[in-house]
Amino acid sequence: MSGNRRKAFLVSAALVGGALLMTACQDTDKAADTGASQGSPSPSGAAATPSGSSAAGGGKGTGAAGGDSSAAGKGSGATGGTEDGAGSGADTGKGKREPVGQSCGANDISWNARSETQAGGYILISAKAKPGITCVLPAALPTVAFGSDGTEAGPAEQAVGEQITLSGNTTAYAGVNPKSADGDGGKELDSIIVAVGDEDPEPVSLKVGTITVDKPVVTNWHTSAPDAVPFG
């Protein structure tokens, strides 16, 4: 090969090599651009992660809200309890209320009267609260009246008794001696009028059979029938 031809061949080889090198560089740049282009979702993906975190945070917030709602429910329950406790009753000091006993009226009581032979004969009155009622008989004589003129029985005892709470099977007794006066005087009657105190608006009439009434007397209320015998 002549020198000129050899020189031309080397120049041509150099040019081809340069072209190949440039093509390789361009392919590398294109690949880099393509990688960058394919990597572009990565920021979006990164953005998706915070979005997911935000969603998780939202879930957390909802849970907190649920907790608050539950707390609010508890608060409501406490209010309900307070309203319930604010009804009639006395505060026990332990967050509870207990019913305060009301005074008995004649219509709160189931009455009974029967004649007894002890102590020369007397009428035993028994009083029991009607079902579901709790009431208090005052420490005073029962009001017992006779006949159309309303003759009232006086005290058969010197001391006033104690108040009695009627509830369930608790029974109170009072004894009436319709004739404490000597002699044959008096009026014949077959019923008595009984009330809890002079102010009782609904006294009851109890049948007792025929009795002679003259200066009648009545005992206090007692929880035992033998204690209600009107001696003397």
C-alpha positions as CSV (number, residue, x, y, z in Angstrom):
1,M,0.0,0.0,0.0
2,S,1.4,3.4,-1.0
3,G,1.9,6.0,1.6
4,N,-0.9,8.2,0.3
5,R,-3.4,5.4,0.3
6,R,-2.4,4.4,3.8
7,K,-2.8,7.9,5.0
8,A,-6.2,8.2,3.4
9,F,-7.3,4.9,5.0
10,L,-6.2,6.1,8.5
11,V,-8.0,9.4,8.1
12,S,-11.1,7.5,7.0
13,A,-10.9,5.1,10.0
14,A,-10.5,8.0,12.4
15,L,-13.6,9.7,11.0
16,V,-15.6,6.5,11.3
17,G,-14.4,6.0,14.9
18,G,-15.3,9.6,15.8
19,A,-18.8,9.2,14.3
20,L,-19.3,6.0,16.3
21,L,-18.1,7.7,19.5
22,M,-20.5,10.6,18.9
23,T,-23.3,8.1,18.3
24,A,-22.5,6.3,21.5
25,C,-22.5,9.6,23.5
26,Q,-25.8,10.5,22.0
27,D,-27.3,7.1,22.9
28,T,-26.0,7.6,26.5
29,D,-27.5,11.0,26.7
30,K,-30.8,9.7,25.3
31,A,-30.7,6.9,27.8
32,A,-30.1,9.3,30.6
33,D,-33.0,11.5,29.4
34,T,-35.2,8.5,29.2
35,G,-34.2,7.5,32.7
36,A,-35.0,11.0,33.9
37,S,-38.2,10.9,32.1
38,Q,-39.1,7.5,33.6
39,G,-38.0,8.7,37.0
40,S,-40.3,11.7,36.8
41,P,-43.2,9.7,38.3
42,S,-40.9,9.2,41.3
43,P,-41.7,12.7,42.6
44,S,-45.3,12.0,42.0
45,G,-44.8,8.7,43.8
46,A,-43.2,10.6,46.6
47,A,-46.1,13.0,46.6
48,A,-48.4,10.0,46.8
49,T,-46.6,8.9,49.9
50,P,-47.3,12.2,51.8
51,S,-50.8,11.9,50.5
52,G,-51.1,8.5,52.0
53,S,-49.6,9.8,55.2
54,S,-52.1,12.6,55.1
55,A,-54.8,10.0,54.7
56,A,-53.4,8.1,57.6
57,G,-53.4,11.3,59.6
58,G,-57.0,11.7,58.5
59,G,-57.8,8.3,59.8
60,K,-56.1,9.2,63.1
61,G,-58.1,12.4,63.3
62,T,-61.3,10.5,62.7
63,G,-60.3,8.1,65.5
64,A,-59.7,11.0,67.8
65,A,-63.1,12.4,66.8
66,G,-64.6,9.1,67.6
67,G,-62.9,9.2,71.0
68,D,-64.3,12.7,71.5
69,S,-67.7,11.5,70.5
70,S,-67.4,8.7,73.0
71,A,-66.3,11.1,75.7
72,A,-69.3,13.3,74.8
73,G,-71.5,10.2,75.2
74,K,-70.1,9.7,78.7
75,G,-70.7,13.3,79.5
76,S,-74.3,12.9,78.4
77,G,-74.7,9.8,80.6
78,A,-73.4,11.8,83.5
79,T,-76.0,14.5,82.8
80,G,-78.7,11.9,82.6
81,G,-77.6,10.5,86.0
82,T,-77.6,14.0,87.5
83,E,-81.1,14.7,86.2
84,D,-82.3,11.4,87.5
85,G,-80.7,12.1,90.9
86,A,-82.2,15.5,90.9
87,G,-85.7,14.0,91.5
88,S,-87.4,13.9,94.8
89,G,-85.1,12.5,97.5
90,A,-82.4,13.3,100.0
91,D,-78.7,13.4,99.0
92,T,-76.9,10.6,100.9
93,G,-73.5,12.3,100.3
94,K,-72.4,9.4,98.0
95,G,-73.9,10.6,94.8
96,K,-77.2,8.8,95.4
97,R,-80.6,9.9,96.4
98,E,-83.1,8.1,98.5
99,P,-86.8,8.7,98.7
100,V,-88.0,11.1,101.4
101,G,-91.0,9.6,103.2
102,Q,-94.2,11.6,102.8
103,S,-96.9,11.9,105.4
104,C,-99.6,9.3,105.2
105,G,-103.1,10.3,104.2
106,A,-106.1,8.1,104.8
107,N,-106.3,7.2,101.1
108,D,-102.7,5.9,101.2
109,I,-103.7,3.2,103.7
110,S,-105.6,-0.1,103.8
111,W,-107.7,0.1,106.9
112,N,-109.2,-2.6,109.1
113,A,-111.3,-2.4,112.4
114,R,-112.5,-5.2,114.6
115,S,-114.0,-5.5,118.0
116,E,-111.9,-6.9,120.8
117,T,-113.1,-8.1,124.3
118,Q,-110.0,-7.2,126.3
119,A,-110.2,-4.3,128.8
120,G,-113.9,-4.3,128.8
121,G,-114.2,-4.2,125.0
122,Y,-112.5,-1.9,122.5
123,I,-112.0,-1.4,118.8
124,L,-108.6,-2.3,117.3
125,I,-107.8,-0.2,114.2
126,S,-105.0,-1.5,111.9
127,A,-103.3,0.6,109.2
128,K,-101.1,-0.7,106.4
129,A,-99.7,1.2,103.4
130,K,-101.2,0.3,100.1
131,P,-98.9,-1.5,97.6
132,G,-96.1,0.6,96.3
133,I,-96.6,3.4,98.9
134,T,-94.2,4.4,101.7
135,C,-95.5,7.0,104.1
136,V,-95.1,8.2,107.6
137,L,-97.8,8.2,110.4
138,P,-97.0,11.3,112.6
139,A,-96.3,11.0,116.3
140,A,-99.8,12.1,117.1
141,L,-103.2,10.5,117.9
142,P,-105.2,9.2,115.0
143,T,-108.4,11.2,114.5
144,V,-111.4,9.1,115.3
145,A,-114.9,10.5,115.2
146,F,-118.3,9.1,115.9
147,G,-121.8,9.8,114.7
148,S,-123.3,12.6,112.8
149,D,-122.2,15.1,115.4
150,G,-118.5,14.2,114.9
151,T,-117.7,13.4,118.5
152,E,-113.9,12.9,118.6
153,A,-112.0,10.4,120.7
154,G,-109.6,11.9,123.3
155,P,-106.2,10.6,124.3
156,A,-106.0,7.2,126.1
157,E,-102.3,7.7,126.8
158,Q,-100.5,10.5,128.6
159,A,-97.4,10.6,126.3
160,V,-97.3,11.1,122.6
161,G,-96.0,8.1,120.7
162,E,-93.3,8.0,117.9
163,Q,-93.9,8.3,114.2
164,I,-94.2,5.1,112.2
165,T,-93.1,4.5,108.6
166,L,-95.6,2.3,106.7
167,S,-94.3,0.3,103.9
168,G,-94.7,-3.3,102.7
169,N,-96.0,-5.5,105.5
170,T,-95.5,-3.0,108.3
171,T,-98.7,-2.5,110.2
172,A,-99.7,0.2,112.8
173,Y,-102.3,-0.3,115.4
174,A,-104.5,2.0,117.6
175,G,-107.1,1.0,120.1
176,V,-110.3,2.9,120.6
177,N,-112.4,2.6,123.8
178,P,-115.8,4.0,122.6
179,K,-117.1,4.4,126.2
180,S,-114.8,5.5,128.9
181,A,-117.5,7.1,131.0
182,D,-119.3,5.3,133.8
183,G,-123.1,4.7,133.7
184,D,-125.5,3.6,131.1
185,G,-125.5,6.8,129.0
186,G,-124.2,7.1,125.4
187,K,-125.4,6.7,121.8
188,E,-125.6,3.6,119.7
189,L,-123.5,3.6,116.5
190,D,-122.2,1.1,114.1
191,S,-119.3,2.9,112.4
192,I,-116.4,5.2,113.1
193,I,-114.7,7.8,111.0
194,V,-110.9,7.6,110.9
195,A,-108.3,10.1,109.6
196,V,-104.6,10.8,109.9
197,G,-104.8,14.1,111.7
198,D,-107.4,16.8,111.7
199,E,-106.2,18.1,108.3
200,D,-106.7,14.8,106.4
201,P,-108.9,15.7,103.5
202,E,-110.2,12.1,102.9
203,P,-111.2,10.4,106.1
204,V,-112.6,6.9,105.9
205,S,-115.7,5.2,107.4
206,L,-115.1,1.8,109.1
207,K,-117.9,-0.5,110.1
208,V,-117.5,-1.8,113.7
209,G,-120.9,-3.3,114.6
210,T,-123.2,-1.7,117.2
211,I,-121.3,0.1,119.9
212,T,-122.3,2.5,122.7
213,V,-120.3,5.8,122.5
214,D,-119.7,8.0,125.5
215,K,-116.5,9.9,126.1
216,P,-114.4,7.8,123.6
217,V,-110.6,7.6,123.9
218,V,-107.9,6.3,121.5
219,T,-104.3,5.3,121.9
220,N,-101.3,6.4,119.9
221,W,-100.1,4.4,116.9
222,H,-98.1,1.3,117.8
223,T,-96.3,-1.4,115.8
224,S,-97.6,-4.1,118.1
225,A,-101.3,-4.8,118.6
226,P,-101.0,-5.7,122.4
227,D,-99.5,-2.2,122.9
228,A,-102.6,-0.6,121.5
229,V,-105.0,-1.9,124.2
230,P,-106.7,1.2,125.7
231,F,-106.5,0.3,129.4
232,G,-108.1,2.6,132.0
